[in-house]
Amino acid sequence: MIALKTLVIDPRMGMAGDMFSAALIGLGAPADVVIGAMEWAAQPLGGANVHLEEIMTKAGPGVRLRVLLEAKSPHLSASKAHRYLEAAIREEDISQPYADFARRALEILISAERQAHRDGRLDFGTLTVTPVGIAHTPYNHEAPHQPAQGAQGDFYVELFPEFAAGLDGLESFSHVYIVSYLHRSRGYSMTVTPPWQEGERPRRVGLFASRSPNRPSPLGITVAEIRRIGGNRIYTSPLDLFDGTPVVDIKPHIRSLDDAEMGDDGWLADSDHLRLHREGIPHNHASENAVLHEAQDILLDVIGAAKGLETLDVNLGAVMCLTPVSVGGGAIRFSHGTLPVPAPAVSAILKRYRIPHVTGPVDVEILTPTGAAILAALQPRWRCREIVEVGRLERVGLGLGTKELTLLNGLWLYLTTAN
C-alpha cells in the first residue's frame, strides 16, 4: 500500500508568490523548469529575469528567488491576465489539475480586486490632487460668487503642455465643467450662513448644504461655455475664479445626461452608449475591466506555483495549512496611496475563504495578495499549528522572502506521509 503524501504549508511568516515557488524548489522541484516557466509567463508583460539564491539560515538551507521585471505597465487588466495565463498553460503543457489550480488563483485575485473597488477601500488618509492647468481671469483681489455673464476681460484655462493632448474632441461640446482647487480658501466651519439669504434672521446651514468655498477639500466646480480652443487654452464664458487658480480637471457638459436645457451632447450625440445612460440600462464600460494593481509578477508566481506543484506530483486533494496565517501589520504604500495591512484585496480573500489569520509578528506586509490567492486556490484543510500531527516528514522546503526582517522571513513547506 502506497502511503499518501500531503503538502503542508506553514505560513507563520506570511506567504508571497515568489516564496511559494522558492519553497517548492526547496522541496525538490527542478529549479530550471520552475524558473523557465516563470520567465516564459513574463514575456507578454515585457520580460523578466529570475535569479535563484541558495542561502544557509539558522533554520536550515533556504531558496530565494529574485525577480527583475521589465514590465510594460505597472497594472494588468483581468482580460489580458486570463489570455496570458492560458497561453502560459499551453506553452508549459501544464496538466489539468494544476492548470485548474492556476485558473482558480487568478480568478480569486481578480474577484478580490473587484471587491476592493466596490468597498471603496483603495485609499485612506491624505489624497493627492494633480493640477492640470491654471485658470486666467481678471479677478486678482475679489471674485464673484457666481459667474457674471456680462463680465469683461479674458477668461480661459491654460493646460500644462503635458496634458494638452487631452483636449482632443472637447471642441465638439458647447459647455465644460471646470474643477478647480480653491487655493485661497482659509479654514472652514461645519455650519455656515449663506450670503444670499433674505430676512432679519439668516439661517445657518450645514457646510455641505452650501456652496461656501471654505471646505475641508476646497474644490470648486464651474460650468462655462466653450468659446474656442486654441493650442492648450480653453477660452470660456466668465469664470468665478481668481486669476491663477489651479485647475485639477476638465469634464464636458453633456446635455442629455446633465438634465439641463443648455449645451449639447458633443461627439456622443445619437450614440447607442448615450442612449443606455439616458434610459438607465445597466451596462459595462471597457474601463471597468478589473485591474490587478502592482501585479506584474502575478502570472509569474501563479505559473511557477502550478509548474512546481506538477513536477512534485503534489496531490492537490491532500493539502494542509497550519494556522493562524500571519498577515503582518503597519501600512503598505503603492499606486493607490497608503493602505493598512492587510491590503484590501488580501482582506477580501481572508474573509471570503474564511482563512484563520492573525496580525504580526512584524509591522510590514508579509501576506501578499498573490500569496493569499495561491493559498486559497489550494483549498487546504486548516489545522492549528500547535496541536496538529502532520505525519512523518519526507522533505522540507524553505522559501525566503526578499525583505530583511528581524525574524526569519521564510515560508516552510513539508511533504509528509501519514503515520
Backbone torsions as a table, in degrees:
resi	resn	phi	psi	omega
1	MET	NA	129.6	-178.9
2	ILE	-85.3	126.6	179.5
3	ALA	-70.4	137.8	-179.7
4	LEU	-75.6	127.1	178.4
5	LYS	-92.1	137.8	-177.7
6	THR	-120.5	134.7	171.6
7	LEU	-86.9	123.5	179.0
8	VAL	-112.7	128.8	-179.7
9	ILE	-108.3	131.7	178.4
10	ASP	-121.6	90.8	-179.1
11	PRO	-92.4	50.3	179.0
12	ARG	-63.9	-22.9	175.1
13	MET	-118.4	37.9	177.3
14	GLY	76.2	-163.6	-176.9
15	MET	-162.4	133.5	173.6
16	ALA	-127.2	158.4	-176.5
17	GLY	-59.5	-44.3	-178.4
18	ASP	-68.3	-31.4	177.9
19	MET	-67.6	-37.2	179.7
20	PHE	-65.5	-45.9	178.1
21	SER	-62.2	-40.7	179.0
22	ALA	-62.9	-41.1	179.8
23	ALA	-67.1	-34.2	175.9
24	LEU	-63.8	-38.6	175.2
25	ILE	-63.6	-39.8	176.4
26	GLY	-62.0	-28.5	177.3
27	LEU	-77.5	-13.5	179.3
28	GLY	124.3	0.0	175.5
29	ALA	-64.7	134.9	-177.8
30	PRO	-60.2	122.4	-175.6
31	ALA	-60.6	-41.0	-177.1
32	ASP	-66.1	-32.8	179.9
33	VAL	-71.3	-47.6	-178.2
34	VAL	-64.9	-47.9	-178.6
35	ILE	-66.2	-38.9	177.8
36	GLY	-60.4	-41.6	178.2
37	ALA	-65.1	-40.1	179.4
38	MET	-64.2	-45.1	-178.2
39	GLU	-67.4	-35.3	177.6
40	TRP	-66.1	-40.5	-179.9
41	ALA	-63.1	-24.2	-178.2
42	ALA	-81.4	-13.1	-174.4
43	GLN	-56.4	-46.0	179.6
44	PRO	-64.3	-19.0	-178.2
45	LEU	-92.5	-0.7	-179.6
46	GLY	116.4	-7.6	177.2
47	GLY	103.0	161.4	179.0
48	ALA	-158.1	154.5	173.1
49	ASN	-121.6	120.8	-178.6
50	VAL	-107.9	119.7	-177.4
51	HIS	-110.9	131.3	-179.0
52	LEU	-97.5	135.2	174.9
53	GLU	-123.5	129.9	174.2
54	GLU	-102.4	122.4	-171.5
55	ILE	-129.1	134.4	175.4
56	MET	-89.9	123.3	179.0
57	THR	-115.3	173.6	176.8
58	LYS	-63.7	-23.5	179.4
59	ALA	-92.6	2.5	-179.3
60	GLY	117.8	-176.2	-178.0
61	PRO	-68.4	139.2	179.0
62	GLY	-130.6	162.6	179.4
63	VAL	-123.0	133.0	175.7
64	ARG	-123.1	137.3	175.3
65	LEU	-110.7	120.9	174.7
66	ARG	-102.5	121.4	-175.4
67	VAL	-108.5	119.0	175.5
68	LEU	-105.1	110.0	-176.7
69	LEU	-94.3	145.9	171.7
70	GLU	-120.0	59.2	-170.8
71	ALA	-73.2	144.7	176.6
72	LYS	-77.0	-27.4	-177.1
73	SER	-147.4	146.6	178.5
74	PRO	-74.8	-10.0	-178.1
75	HIS	-124.8	162.4	-178.2
76	LEU	-139.7	124.0	179.3
77	SER	-73.4	154.4	-178.9
78	ALA	-62.4	-41.4	-177.7
79	SER	-63.7	-41.6	178.1
80	LYS	-68.5	-38.7	179.8
81	ALA	-59.9	-41.8	177.8
82	HIS	-60.9	-45.6	-178.7
83	ARG	-64.1	-45.2	-178.8
84	TYR	-64.7	-38.7	-179.7
85	LEU	-64.3	-45.4	-179.3
86	GLU	-63.4	-38.5	177.7
87	ALA	-63.0	-41.3	179.4
88	ALA	-68.0	-38.7	177.8
89	ILE	-60.9	-43.2	179.1
90	ARG	-66.9	-44.5	-177.0
91	GLU	-63.0	-41.4	-177.6
92	GLU	-86.9	-2.9	178.5
93	ASP	52.7	48.4	-178.8
94	ILE	-78.0	127.8	-175.4
95	SER	-70.2	164.0	-165.6
96	GLN	-57.1	-49.4	-176.1
97	PRO	-61.1	-35.2	-178.9
98	TYR	-80.9	-32.3	173.4
99	ALA	-65.0	-41.4	178.3
100	ASP	-64.4	-37.4	174.8
101	PHE	-59.2	-46.3	-179.7
102	ALA	-61.9	-41.5	178.9
103	ARG	-63.6	-41.4	178.1
104	ARG	-61.2	-45.0	-178.0
105	ALA	-60.4	-44.8	-179.9
106	LEU	-65.5	-43.1	-179.0
107	GLU	-65.8	-35.1	176.5
108	ILE	-62.5	-42.8	177.5
109	LEU	-62.8	-45.3	-178.8
110	ILE	-62.8	-45.2	179.1
111	SER	-62.4	-37.8	179.8
112	ALA	-66.9	-39.3	177.7
113	GLU	-65.0	-41.9	177.3
114	ARG	-60.8	-43.0	179.9
115	GLN	-62.6	-41.2	179.4
116	ALA	-61.5	-40.4	177.7
117	HIS	-65.5	-44.3	-178.8
118	ARG	-62.8	-36.6	-178.9
119	ASP	-77.5	-11.3	-179.7
120	GLY	67.3	32.2	-174.3
121	ARG	-105.7	30.7	-178.2
122	LEU	-93.3	0.6	175.9
123	ASP	-150.3	151.7	166.0
124	PHE	-156.9	162.7	-178.1
125	GLY	80.6	-148.5	-175.4
126	THR	-74.9	131.1	177.5
127	LEU	-96.8	155.6	178.1
128	THR	-109.2	128.1	177.0
129	VAL	-114.0	129.4	-177.7
130	THR	-102.7	117.9	175.6
131	PRO	-68.9	139.5	179.4
132	VAL	-107.3	-10.5	-179.7
133	GLY	-177.9	-169.6	-176.4
134	ILE	-131.0	137.6	174.1
135	ALA	-87.0	137.1	177.4
136	HIS	-117.3	123.2	-179.2
137	THR	-141.3	171.2	176.2
138	PRO	-79.2	-1.2	-170.7
139	TYR	-93.5	113.5	178.0
140	ASN	-108.6	-31.4	-175.8
141	HIS	-116.1	-34.8	177.9
142	GLU	-136.2	141.6	177.9
143	ALA	-127.9	146.5	-178.9
144	PRO	-70.1	156.2	177.2
145	HIS	-71.7	-26.7	177.1
146	GLN	-134.8	155.0	178.5
147	PRO	-59.7	131.3	178.3
148	ALA	-94.1	110.6	-171.5
149	GLN	-63.8	-26.7	-179.2
150	GLY	-94.5	9.5	-175.8
151	ALA	-64.7	145.8	179.8
152	GLN	-99.6	151.1	177.4
153	GLY	120.4	175.8	179.8
154	ASP	-91.4	132.6	176.7
155	PHE	-127.3	121.2	177.5
156	TYR	-160.7	158.4	173.3
157	VAL	-108.6	127.7	179.0
158	GLU	-107.4	111.2	179.6
159	LEU	-78.6	148.0	173.5
160	PHE	-65.9	146.6	-172.2
161	PRO	-53.3	-35.3	-176.4
162	GLU	-69.7	-12.7	179.9
163	PHE	-108.1	0.4	-173.9
164	ALA	-61.7	-34.1	-179.0
165	ALA	-62.3	-20.7	179.4
166	GLY	-71.3	-5.9	179.1
167	LEU	-83.6	-9.8	-176.6
168	ASP	-58.7	124.1	179.9
169	GLY	94.6	-16.2	-178.2
170	LEU	-66.8	-27.0	-178.0
171	GLU	-63.9	-16.2	-179.6
172	SER	-79.4	-10.1	177.2
173	PHE	-98.9	155.8	179.9
174	SER	-94.1	-26.3	-177.3
175	HIS	-133.1	161.2	-175.5
176	VAL	-144.4	146.7	170.1
177	TYR	-93.6	132.4	177.2
178	ILE	-113.9	115.0	178.2
179	VAL	-97.0	120.5	-172.7
180	SER	-121.8	159.9	174.1
181	TYR	-104.2	113.9	-173.6
182	LEU	-79.0	83.2	-169.2
183	HIS	-69.5	-13.0	177.8
184	ARG	-94.0	2.8	177.0
185	SER	-64.6	136.7	-178.2
186	ARG	-132.6	100.5	176.6
187	GLY	72.2	172.3	-179.7
188	TYR	-158.9	161.5	174.2
189	SER	-128.7	147.2	-178.1
190	MET	-77.1	-9.7	169.6
191	THR	-128.2	143.4	-176.5
192	VAL	-139.6	163.3	173.1
193	THR	-110.1	103.6	-179.2
194	PRO	-57.8	137.1	-170.9
195	PRO	-72.2	-18.2	-174.1
196	TRP	-98.8	14.7	177.6
197	GLN	-73.4	147.3	175.8
198	GLU	-106.8	161.9	178.5
199	GLY	107.9	164.1	-176.2
200	GLU	-77.2	-27.3	-177.9
201	ARG	-120.4	86.3	-179.7
202	PRO	-59.2	143.3	-178.6
203	ARG	-87.6	136.6	171.8
204	ARG	-89.1	137.5	-179.2
205	VAL	-127.5	166.5	176.3
206	GLY	-65.3	148.5	-177.9
207	LEU	-54.2	-40.0	-175.2
208	PHE	-79.5	-2.7	171.6
209	ALA	-97.9	9.0	-178.7
210	SER	-127.1	173.4	175.5
211	ARG	-112.4	28.6	178.1
212	SER	-57.4	137.9	178.2
213	PRO	-75.7	-10.6	-178.1
214	ASN	-94.1	101.1	-170.9
215	ARG	-140.1	162.7	176.2
216	PRO	-56.2	-41.9	173.6
217	SER	-119.4	95.0	-170.7
218	PRO	-74.8	75.2	177.7
219	LEU	-102.3	137.5	177.3
220	GLY	-112.8	148.2	176.4
221	ILE	-126.7	122.3	179.7
222	THR	-126.4	131.9	173.7
223	VAL	-100.8	131.2	-175.0
224	ALA	-139.4	154.3	175.4
225	GLU	-80.1	137.5	174.9
226	ILE	-84.1	117.9	179.4
227	ARG	-91.9	-38.3	171.8
228	ARG	-170.3	161.0	175.8
229	ILE	-123.2	126.6	178.8
230	GLY	-133.6	116.1	-178.3
231	GLY	61.8	-122.3	179.8
232	ASN	-102.4	23.1	-179.7
233	ARG	-116.5	138.2	172.8
234	ILE	-110.6	108.2	177.9
235	TYR	-85.2	129.0	-169.3
236	THR	-129.6	173.4	166.5
237	SER	-66.9	172.3	-176.3
238	PRO	-53.7	142.5	-180.0
239	LEU	-114.4	147.5	177.9
240	ASP	-95.2	51.5	-175.5
241	LEU	-130.7	148.9	172.2
242	PHE	-69.0	150.2	174.1
243	ASP	-61.8	132.4	-179.5
244	GLY	90.4	6.0	178.4
245	THR	-65.7	129.7	177.4
246	PRO	-65.9	137.7	175.4
247	VAL	-106.3	127.6	-176.0
248	VAL	-105.0	-14.0	177.6
249	ASP	-165.0	155.9	176.2
250	ILE	-130.5	129.5	178.7
251	LYS	-134.8	139.5	178.0
252	PRO	-73.2	142.7	170.4
253	HIS	-82.0	126.6	-178.1
254	ILE	-115.4	110.6	-171.6
255	ARG	-56.3	-44.2	-175.6
256	SER	-64.7	-29.5	-176.6
257	LEU	-96.9	-28.6	-172.6
258	ASP	-92.0	5.1	171.4
259	ASP	52.7	53.2	179.3
260	ALA	-137.8	153.2	-179.0
261	GLU	-79.0	-20.8	-177.7
262	MET	-86.2	165.6	170.9
263	GLY	81.8	-172.7	-179.9
264	ASP	-145.3	-175.0	-177.6
265	ASP	-100.3	3.6	176.6
266	GLY	55.2	-141.8	-176.8
267	TRP	-68.6	-11.5	179.4
268	LEU	-83.0	-7.9	-174.7
269	ALA	-53.6	133.3	175.7
270	ASP	66.8	12.3	-179.7
271	SER	-82.2	148.0	177.0
272	ASP	-62.5	-34.8	-178.6
273	HIS	-64.4	-40.9	178.3
274	LEU	-65.1	-35.8	177.5
275	ARG	-61.5	-39.9	178.5
276	LEU	-60.8	-40.5	178.2
277	HIS	-66.9	-45.2	-178.1
278	ARG	-60.9	-38.7	-175.9
279	GLU	-90.6	-0.2	176.9
280	GLY	68.5	29.8	-179.0
281	ILE	-84.8	123.3	179.8
282	PRO	-60.7	140.2	179.2
283	HIS	-162.8	167.4	-179.7
284	ASN	-105.4	148.2	170.8
285	HIS	-99.6	149.6	178.5
286	ALA	-57.9	-34.6	-178.0
287	SER	-73.2	-8.5	-179.7
288	GLU	-85.8	2.7	174.0
289	ASN	-59.5	127.5	-177.3
290	ALA	-55.5	141.7	-178.8
291	VAL	-117.6	131.2	176.5
292	LEU	-89.8	109.6	-173.0
293	HIS	-83.3	143.6	176.9
294	GLU	50.9	37.2	-166.5
295	ALA	-126.5	37.7	177.6
296	GLN	-60.1	-26.9	-174.7
297	ASP	-94.3	4.8	-177.0
298	ILE	-60.7	-49.4	-177.9
299	LEU	-62.5	-39.2	178.8
300	LEU	-59.5	-47.6	-175.8
301	ASP	-66.7	-42.2	-178.1
302	VAL	-67.1	-45.3	179.1
303	ILE	-67.3	-40.5	177.1
304	GLY	-60.0	-41.6	178.7
305	ALA	-64.7	-45.6	-178.5
306	ALA	-63.3	-43.4	-178.8
307	LYS	-67.6	-41.0	178.7
308	GLY	-64.2	-43.5	177.9
309	LEU	-61.8	-39.3	-179.3
310	GLU	-66.3	-44.4	-177.7
311	THR	-66.2	-27.3	177.1
312	LEU	-86.3	-4.9	-178.9
313	ASP	55.4	43.6	-179.7
314	VAL	-69.8	133.0	175.7
315	ASN	-77.5	105.7	-176.4
316	LEU	-70.3	-10.6	174.9
317	GLY	-88.0	0.5	-178.0
318	ALA	-135.4	60.4	177.8
319	VAL	-109.4	137.6	179.7
320	MET	-125.1	142.5	175.5
321	CYS	-124.6	128.8	177.5
322	LEU	-80.7	134.3	-175.2
323	THR	-122.0	160.5	5.4
324	PRO	-80.0	156.1	175.8
325	VAL	-83.5	127.5	179.2
326	SER	-81.7	135.4	-178.0
327	VAL	-110.3	-14.1	-176.3
328	GLY	91.5	-160.7	-178.3
329	GLY	-164.0	-170.4	-179.5
330	GLY	78.1	-140.4	-177.5
331	ALA	-137.3	158.5	177.2
332	ILE	-123.3	139.6	179.0
333	ARG	-110.2	124.8	175.6
334	PHE	-148.8	-165.0	-167.3
335	SER	-62.4	-20.7	-179.6
336	HIS	-95.7	7.8	178.5
337	GLY	115.2	-156.0	179.7
338	THR	-101.3	124.8	-174.7
339	LEU	-124.6	148.5	177.2
340	PRO	-74.4	151.3	174.0
341	VAL	-90.8	131.3	4.9
342	PRO	-76.9	148.9	178.7
343	ALA	-61.1	157.9	-176.5
344	PRO	-53.2	-43.4	-179.3
345	ALA	-64.8	-39.3	177.8
346	VAL	-64.3	-44.0	179.0
347	SER	-58.7	-41.2	-179.8
348	ALA	-62.9	-40.2	179.4
349	ILE	-69.3	-44.3	179.5
350	LEU	-57.9	-42.2	-177.5
351	LYS	-72.2	-47.8	-174.4
352	ARG	-64.6	-38.2	-175.3
353	TYR	-101.5	8.9	174.0
354	ARG	51.1	51.3	-178.6
355	ILE	-84.2	118.7	177.2
356	PRO	-63.8	126.5	-174.8
357	HIS	-145.9	167.1	-179.5
358	VAL	-148.0	146.4	175.4
359	THR	-74.1	163.8	-178.6
360	GLY	82.5	-169.3	3.0
361	PRO	-86.0	8.0	177.9
362	VAL	-131.7	158.4	-177.5
363	ASP	-94.0	54.0	170.7
364	VAL	-142.5	164.7	177.2
365	GLU	-72.8	123.1	176.9
366	ILE	-122.3	-12.6	170.5
367	LEU	-109.5	107.8	-177.0
368	THR	-88.0	163.0	176.3
369	PRO	-56.8	-42.0	179.5
370	THR	-66.5	-41.6	177.4
371	GLY	-61.6	-42.7	179.1
372	ALA	-64.9	-39.7	-179.6
373	ALA	-66.3	-42.6	177.6
374	ILE	-62.3	-43.0	179.8
375	LEU	-61.4	-46.5	180.0
376	ALA	-65.4	-37.7	-178.1
377	ALA	-67.6	-25.0	178.0
378	LEU	-73.6	-15.1	177.6
379	GLN	50.5	54.6	-175.0
380	PRO	-78.0	166.1	166.2
381	ARG	-84.4	130.5	-178.9
382	TRP	-88.9	127.0	-178.0
383	ARG	-134.4	135.2	-179.2
384	CYS	-63.8	128.3	-174.8
385	ARG	-59.6	-36.3	-172.7
386	GLU	-75.7	-24.3	-171.7
387	ILE	-120.4	-8.9	-173.8
388	VAL	-75.9	149.1	171.1
389	GLU	-106.6	111.3	-172.3
390	VAL	-85.1	-11.3	-177.7
391	GLY	100.2	-170.6	-177.5
392	ARG	-83.6	125.6	-178.4
393	LEU	-70.2	129.2	173.7
394	GLU	-99.7	-47.6	-178.9
395	ARG	-147.6	154.6	177.8
396	VAL	-127.9	135.0	174.8
397	GLY	-125.4	130.5	179.8
398	LEU	-116.5	113.0	176.8
399	GLY	-98.7	125.8	-175.0
400	LEU	-99.8	139.9	175.0
401	GLY	-82.4	168.5	-177.8
402	THR	-89.0	-13.2	178.2
403	LYS	-81.0	137.5	175.4
404	GLU	-89.5	113.2	-176.5
405	LEU	-118.2	167.2	178.6
406	THR	-68.2	-28.7	174.5
407	LEU	-104.4	159.4	-179.5
408	LEU	-62.1	119.5	-177.4
409	ASN	-86.1	85.3	-174.1
410	GLY	-142.3	156.5	173.6
411	LEU	-118.3	125.0	-178.9
412	TRP	-99.5	131.3	170.9
413	LEU	-119.5	140.8	178.5
414	TYR	-128.3	141.9	166.5
415	LEU	-106.0	122.8	-175.6
416	THR	-127.4	161.4	170.0
417	THR	-120.4	152.0	-176.9
418	ALA	-62.9	146.0	177.5
419	ASN	-69.0	NA	NA
